[in-house]
Amino acid sequence: MAEITMRLPVAPKAVAPSAPRGGEKHLVAPGDTITTDTGYMRGHGTYVDEEKLIASVAGAVERVNKLVCVKALKTRYNGEVGDIVVGRITEVQQKRWKVETNSRLDSVLLLSSVNLPGGELRRRSAEDELAMRDYLQEGDLISAEVQSVFSDGAVSLHTRSLKYGKLGQGVLVQVSPSLVKRQKTHFHDLPCGASVILGNNGFIWIYPTPEQKDEEAGGFTTNLEPVPLSDREVISRLRNCIVALVTQKLMLFDTSILYCYEASLPHQIKDILKPEVMEEIVLETRQKLLDLEG
């Protein structure tokens, strides 16, 4: 018979609020007063009532000079030019693909904004338009960069660099975009033997580190060779570590994921998702990050 693990409910531990640097209030709930200073400007997620600036959403307070806004903890992705995203093709249209990127509206990838197989740079012809489904079809995952943002908030993507394009074998993890830290690069080859793409839109792609980069594919060929068991175990462990970090509301970037992976090594992969193990691993990760900053 298969082994069955049964658990009793455990009351969550009370977490002492951590005072942010500078003594300012950092996390707020709807209705909380952010400041009574009338010199501040009202930004997104706030409103003014009786000369008090009040939060309208739950999230983190961000101040830029005199502008105060609240970045919601749970939100859809709001595109910014230059962001790296991971998305899924939902529809093939005339001269464009529609892409699901966790934003309010579907994103758009124009036929003129992709590299053709072989990396050719030329005008797109009618034959290219007829062959669009051969390049990318419904259900395909891609990595891309935000080229522009339309007035209604929809995002236009491009995959003109050879580091972008169709994604092959790996695991997709969906998290809140607010937990992905903005960095200079969002493509990381981790020393544990796997690579991650940390999409600014909250879609994270974990895949085996390729032995050699295929520069002539133009981002359309995918490696469908069987993935060795050792690589699958590393990918599964990384996936569970990311879920643990997200559950404990810790920011996701290459260092935090690597520290969490190292802290999880004494445990079996399936045990990482147990609440007490998850808490222990993330506590150790948080301590390592604090030591690094100190």
N, C-alpha and C positions, 0 to 999 in steps of 0.2 A: 504493500500500500504506500501511496505517496505521503511524504511527511507534511503535516499541517502545523503551522505556527499560529497560536492563538495569543492575543494580547488583551490586557485589561486597560480600560481608559485611564489616562494619567492627567491630573490637573496641570495646566500649563504654569510654568514658573513666572512669577512677577518680574518684569525686567525694569530695572531702575533707569529712569530717563537720563541719557548722557548729555551733559551740558556741552553745546557746541563751542568752538573756539570763539573768543571775544564775548562770551556770555549772551549772545543773541539767540532768540528762539529760532530753531531750525525746522522742526517738523510741526505742522499745524493740521487741525481738523476743520471742517466747515463751521463757520461761526466764530472761530478763534480770532481775537484781536492781534494783529501783527504789530502795529505801532500806532501811537496817538500823535506822533509828530506830523504836523500838517505840511512839512516841507517835502514829503515824499510824493512821487508820481505813482498813479495806480497802473499796474500791469495786468497780464493775464492771470486769471484765478483769484482776483481780489475785487472788492467793491468798497465804497465809502459810505459809512453810516454814522451820523452825529460826530463828524470830524475824526472818526477812527477808521483806520484801514483794516478791513476784515477779510479773512480767507473765505472763498466760495467753494474750494475743493480741498480734499486731503492731499497733502504733499509737502515738498521741501521748499522753504523760502529762499528765493534767489534775489540778490541785490546787485544792480549794476548802476553805480553812482547813486542817483536819486530815484531810479526806477525800481519798484518792488513788484515781483511776480511770484506766483506759487506754481511749481512744476509738479503736476499730479503724479502720484505714485503708480496708479493704474491708468493708462491712457493709450490711445491709438498712436501710431507713429506719425509725427509731423516732419515732412521731408525738408532737408536743407541741402543746398548745392554742395557737392563734394562728399556726401555721405556714402558709405559702403553699405549695400543692402544685399540680402539673400531673398529671392522671391520665387514664386511658382507660377508658371504660365497657365492662365485660365482660359484664354481664347485667342484664336488666330484670326485677325481681321485684315482688311485691305491695307497693305504696306505697314502694318504694325502688329505687335502682340500686346495683349492685356496681361498684366502681372499682378498677382496678389502679394502685397508687401506689408500687410498688417496696418495699413492706413485706412482712412475713412472712405477713400475712393480708390478704384483700381489704378495702378500705375501703368504707364505706356512705354513700350520699347519699340522705337521706330526701326523699320528695315534699314534706313540710312544711318542708324546709330550703332550698327553691329559690324564686326569684322566678318567678312565672308571666309569660308574654309580656304586655307592657304594664305590668309592674311592679305588678300587682295584689296587694294584701295582703288575703286573705280565707281562710276555711276551705276545705280541699281537699275537693272533692265526688267522687262516683263517676265523673262524667264526666271529671274531671281524671285520675283513676286509669286510666281506659280510654285516655286520650290521652297517657300517659307516653312511649310510643315516638315520638310526634310531636315531643316536646320533645328528648329525648336517646335515642339508640339505640346498640346495640353498635358499638364502633369509634370513637365520637365522643370527641374530646379535650376536656377541660374544665380550667379553672383554678378553684380553690376554696380555702377556708380550713378548717383543722382546728377543729371545734367542741368535740369531746370525745374522750377516749381511754378505751376500755373496759378492764376488768380483764385481759382476755386479750391486750391490746396492739393490738386492732383499732381503727381510727380512724373517727370519724363526721365527715362534711364538711358544709359549707353554702356556698351561693352567693347569699346574700341581698343582698350589695352588687352594684351594677351593674357594678363593675369585674371581677367574676368571671363565669363562664358558659362557654358553648360557644366553642371556638377554631376559627378559620377556616383560612386558608391560611398555611402556614409550614413550618418544619422542626423536628423534635423531636430533641434530643440527650440521650442517657442517660449520666450520669456517676455517680461514687460520691457519696452524700449528704455524706460527710465533707469534700468539696472545695468545697461551696457555703457561702460565708461568710454568717452571719446578719446581716441589716441591718434598718433600720426599714422600708424598702420593698424589694420584690423585683420590682417592675414598673419597667422603665427604658426611656425613649425616648432612644436614643443619637443623638448629633449626626451620625453617619455615614448616617442615613436609615432605620434599622431599629430595632425594639424587641425587648426580651427579657423573658421571665418566668423568673426563676431560682427554680425550685421547690426548697424545702428537702428534698424527697424525691429530688433528683438528676435530675429530668426538667426540661430546659431548652427553652423554646419560643422560637424566633426567627421574627419575622413582620414584614411591612412596616408602618411606622408609619401608622396610619389618619389620613386628612386631617381627619375630624371624628368625635367620639365620638357614637355612636347611643344616647342615653339612654333611648329609649322601647322598645327591643327586648327589654329584660329579660334579655339575655344568651343569646338563642336564635337570632338571625338571624346568618348567616355570609355574608361578602362573597365571592362566587365569581367576581368579575371577573378577567380575565387580569392577572397581575402583570408589570409592565414588566421588560425585561431588566436594566436598571440596578439595580432593587431585588433581583432574583434573584442578581445578582453580589455585591451587598453581603451578602445573607443567606448565600450560599455561603462568602464570605470569613470572616464571623463564625463560621460553623459550624466551619471548619477551624482558626480561631484558638482556639476553645474546646477542640477535640480536642488541639491542641498544648499548651495550658496544662495539660490533664488528664494528658497523657502525661508532662509534666515535673513533675507534682505541685505545681502552683501554685494557690492558692486562687482561686475564681471569684467576682468581684463586678464591678460596673459599671466601676470604674476599671481593673482588671487587663485586662478584656476590651477596653476602649477603647484602652489602651496597646498591647496585642498587635495590635489591628487596625491602628493607626498604624505599628507596626514592620513589619507584613507588606506594606504598600503597595508597596515596591519589587519585590516578588516576584509572580509569577503565582499565581492561586488554587490551582491543582493542585500547585504547587511547595511550598506551605506544609507539606504532609504529608511532605516528604522529611526524614529525620532531621537532616541537617546544617542545613537551613534552619529547621526547628522549634527546634533548640537555639539558633541565633543569635537568632531572634525572641524566644524566651522569656527568654534572657539579657538582652536589651535591655529587655524588659518588667520583669524583676526589678530591674534597675538603676534604672529610672525610679521604681518603687515605693519603693525604698530612699531615693532622693533626695527623694521626696515626704514620707516619714516623717522624714527628717533635717531 
